[in-house]
Amino acid sequence: MTNQAASLVTQAKEWATRYGAYSNGPEGAALTVPLRAHAAWDANDADALAAVFAENGSELLGDTQLKGREEIRTYMADGFAGPYKGMRVTGEPVKVELLTDDVAIAVTEGGYVREGESTVAPQDESRALWVMVKQDGDWKLLVHQTSPLKG
């Protein structure tokens, strides 16, 4: 196996573990939303992050309420160029539930990994709520909100 192939296998195994108990079936399909959002954060890619959201999606980030894909994209582009530069996010699924065939919720626990760090600092640990909708066969993020684990 080439080094590149071995690297791809390692990456695939790592990503597979991020699904937790939800790797197969419709819950796993809905869970691709947080995974795509995390990948966009890891790449500090505001366009990719905004694309995860429904057009009328909403993001509550700290005390800032963002409404709509374009507002989210603009805010995150500024953030990735400034205070969020190099920041990654982690999150393990705690619960994923389909409410209907086209609406799902997920709760994840994780947090922010700041640039130069390898783990989440205690003050950056959080729990997130994800409300996802299926639009044109693709799962999109309608509402996302995070809360610190320690108040």
C-alpha angles and dihedrals in degrees: 000000000000121000090249092052091047090051092051091050090050091049092048091051091049093050092046090060090057090070091066110187092345103072097122135045133017095320089057090049091053090046090064086081096069090039092054090046091051091049090052091050090048089054092041086231111156093183092054091046093050090048090062089064128081112248089258093039123144131215125191105196112177105310093336119102112201120194124196134009095272094051089049092049094049094046093047093046088056090044095050089050090049134015096003095046110138092001120140131191131220130196138168119202113251096173136002120180134171110223091184133348088275104034128064138166130207134187118203134181123209133088148211124315108204123220111281093018126104100201140037112270113229092249090054097053113118147168119225134202118209124191110192132187131193112234122179089346095307127103113238132183113250101171131011127178133167130200128190114252090221117047 
